[in-house]
Amino acid sequence: MDIVYFLAQQTMFFAIPLLIVALGGMFSERSGVINIALEGIMVMGAFISIFFINIFQDTMSGQSLLLLAILVAGTAGGIFSLLHAYASIKLKADQTISGTALNLFAPAFAIFVARMIQGVQQVQFNDTFLIKKVPLLGDIPFVGPLLFQNSYITTYIGFGIALLSWVIVSHTRFGLRLRACGEHPQAADSVGINVYKIRYAGVIISGVLAGIGGLVFVVPTSTNFNATVAGYGFLAVAVLIFGQWRTNRIFFAAFFFGIMKTFASAYSGVPFLKELPISNEVYKMIPYIATLIVLAFSSKNSQAPRAEGIPYDKGSR
């Protein structure tokens, strides 16, 4: 059972950031704006928030510091995503090119600023955020060791974001308007919905969640940030497509890819996998091979929003 608990805990470390970032992409794309800038926004959110932790870790520690860092990461991601929103919505630029530009800019900016301030590009931080055991909940048989031991508060925040996203998109007026702008913006405009504002809101929410996802990815897996999130933004796009832009499907898709990533990174902790005559390079390829296979079979049944990627012109019908 110890191996089962270990794999479950590791899966949370990899699946939760995927879930958060993919849900962020969902908000943007359900509004009609393609957001492949998730990778760059993750890098920016992680960089700013890890730098925040680096600065204040001598005076603060534990969950209070992490919660403040999450706010910083979300703010940084939201502000950075405004560049993509302005280019895509106001200037009606090609959304793929705009997103690619942000993906190229973010790591270069992080490296430049880190070297300028501290002389090296790695931003170090102390991990004081691990929760050994949640009081009371950690003592529940099976469920306790699975979810409430050796965990991070970001795990529970991720579940909360998933639930809140489902409620907002499926059961609120804003969610209905968001979906309308992504499916038929002319019809939405005809009943008085401001398509531009809804799309701006979708992209900003996407940026906030992607920025948080960047921090959530780095904290459990490292003690330094080196201007990369290991392609997790692109993997989140795959999760979004596999999940068919639906909250519940994205949830299960994120955990599927999280399990694949766990096998790739933590195989040495599983005796059965460690004894197999397979090199570590092959294990590292597993998540990306799984991505290609899944997309090959699922993309033909894609249910993407109809107006996704199409700039809206108020005067057109």
N, C-alpha and C positions, 0 to 999 in steps of 0.2 A: 504493500500500500504506500510505502514511502516514495516509491518511484512514481506512482499515480499522482500523489500530492505534488511532487517536484515538477512533473510535466504540466500539471494544471496551473501551478503558480507561474511557471515560465511562460505558458501560453498567454496568461493575463498580461504579462509584460509586453508581449508582441501584438496581441490582438486588440487591446484597448486603444493604443494610438491609431491603429488602422481604422478602428470603428469611428473614432472621433473625427479623423480627417476625412474619411469617406462620407460621413454624414455632412460635414462641411461642404464637400463637393456637391452633395445632393441639393442643398439649399441654393447654391449658385446655378446649377444646371436645371433644376426644376423651374427656376425663374427665366431660363432661356439663355444663360451665359455659360459657355464652356469654360471650365477653370482647370487647365492643366498646370497652372502655376502653384498647385498645392505643395510641390516639392520645395520651391523657393520660399513660399510663405512659412512652411515648417522650419526651414533653415533660419529665417529671420526671427520667427517667434522664439526658437530655441536659443539663438545667439543672444538676443536682448535679455531674455529671462535668466539664462545661465550666467551672463555677466552681472545681472542684478544679484543673483545668489552669491557670486564670487565677491562682490563688494560688501554685502551685508552679512555674510556668514560668520564673521567674527563677533557680531553683536546680536545676531538672531540665529535660531536653528529650529529644526523639527518642522511640524506641520504648519505653524504660522508662517514661516519663511516660504514654504512650498506653496501655500495658498496665495500669498502675495505674488510669488513668481508666476503662478498661473494667470493671475490678473494682468501682470505685465506682458506675458506671452500673448494672451488674447488681444490686448490693446495693440501690441506691436503688429500682430498678424492682421488685425482689422485695418490699421492705418496703411500698412504695406499693400493690402488688397485693393485699396482705393485707386492705386495706379492702374491696376488691371480694369477696375470698374470704369474709370474715366476714359481709358483708351477704348474699351469695348462698347460702352453705352453712349457716351457723349461724342467721341470721335468716330465711332462705328468702325474701328480698326479690326483687322483680322484677329479673332480671339485666340487662335492657336499661336500666332506670332507674338501677341502681347504676353501670353502666359509663358512662352519660351523665353522671352526677354527677362521676365522676372526670375525665372529659374536660373538663368545665367548670371544675373546681377547679384542675387542674394549671397551665394558663397563667396564671390569675389569681394563684396562689401564686408562680409564677416571677417575674412582673412585680413583685408586691408586695415580695418579698424582695430582688430585685435593686435596686429603687429605694431600699429602706430601707438597704441596705448601701453601695451605691456611687453613688446619686443618679440613675442612668439604668438603663433596663431591658435594654439590650444588654450582654451579657457578652462582652468581647473576649478573644481568645486568639491566640497565634502558632502558625502551622502549621509545625511542625518535624518532621512525621511522614511526609512523602512520601519514598518509596524510589525514587531515580532508577533504580537497576538492582540486582537481586539478584545477588550474585556467582555466577558459573558459569551459573546458570539463565537469567540475563538475556541470555546470549550464544547460547542455543539458537536456531537459525533459525526464524523465524515465531512459534513459541510464546513465545520470550523477550520480544520486543517486545509480544506480545499480553497476556501475563499477569505478566511479571516485570520490566517497566520502567514507570516513572512510576505506581507502585502504592502501596497502603497495606497494612500488615500485617493490617488488618481484612478485606481480601479473602480472605486465606487462613484467617483465623479463621471467616469466614462459611461457606466450604466445609467446614471441619472441623465446625462446628455442624450442618450439613446431614447429613453422614455419621454423626455421633454420634446425631442425632435418629432417623435411619432405623434404626440398630442398636438403640437403646433401645425405640422403639415397636414394631418388628417382630420383634425377636429376644431380648427379655429378659422375665423374669417381671413386672417392674414395668410394661413396655409392655402385656403381656397384661391385667394388672389394670386399667390405665388404660383400655384399650379396652372391657373388660367393664363398667366403671362408667359409661361413656358410652352403651353399648348396652342393657344390662339390669342396672341397679344392684341390683334385688331378688335376681336370680340370683347376682350377685357376693357380696352379703351372706350369702346362704344357705350359701356355702362358706367363710365366715370372713373375707372381705375387708372391711376397714374402708373403706367408701365415702367417708366424710367425709375421712379422712386422704388417700386417693388424690386426691380432688378438690382438697383444699388444696394438695397437691404439684403437681398440674397447673396450678393458677392461679399458684402461686409461680414455677414454672419459666417459665410464660408471661410473668410480670412481669420476671423476670431477663433473658430474651431481648429483650423489648420495650425495657427500659431500655438494654441494650447497643445495640439497633438505633437508638435515638435518637441516641446518640453517633456511631455508625457513619455515620448519615445526615449529621450536621452537619459533621464534621471534613473530609471531602473537598470539600464544596460551599461552605464559608463560612469566615470568620475571626471571626465573632461569632454569638452565639445570642440570638434575639429572641423567646423564649417561643413558638415555633411550629416544627412539623416539616412544614408545608405539606400537611397532610392525608394524610401517609404512613401513619398508623395505619389510616385508613379504606381506603386503597388496599391495605394489607396484608390487611384483611378480605376485599376482593375477590379478592386472590390466593389466600387460603385457600379461598374458595368455589369459585373456578375450578379450584383444585388438588384439589378434592373431599376435603379433609382427609387427603390422602396425601402423604408426604414427597417422593416422586419427582415427582409431578405439581405440587406446590407449587414445586419447584425450577425446572421449566420455565416455570411460570406467572410466577414472579418475574422471570425473564430476559425473558419476553415483554413484561411491563409496564415492565421496566427499559429495554428498547430503545425503547419508545414514549416514555418520559420523556426518553431521550437525544435523540431527534429533536426533542422539544419545547424542550429547554434548550440543545442544542449545534448547532442547525441552521445557525447562522451560520458554523460551522467547516467546513461541507460546501458547496462551491461550487455544486453542482447544486441543493440545497435553497434556498440563499441567493438564487439568481437567479429562483426561482419567484415569480410575483406573488401571494404569500400573506402576509398580515400576521402579525406575531409573536404576536398574540393567538390566532390560529387554531392556530398551532403549540403554544401553551401548553395549548390545549384537547384536544390529541390523546390524552394518557393517560386523561383522564376520559371522553372519547367512546368510546375503546376499552373502558374498564371497563363502560360501560352496554351496549355491543353484546355483549361477551362474556358478561356476566351474563344478558342477555335470552335468550341461546341456551343457556347452560349451567345456569342455575338450575333449569329444569324437570327436569333429570336429576340433581338434587342427591342426594348420598349422605351427608348429614349424620348424625352419631350419633343414634340413635333417642331417647335420653333427654336430648338436648341442651336446656338451658334449663328442664328440669323439676326443681324442688327435690326432693331425696330425703328421704322421711320413713321412718325405720327401721321404724315400726310398720305401714306400709301394704304391701299385697301386690297 
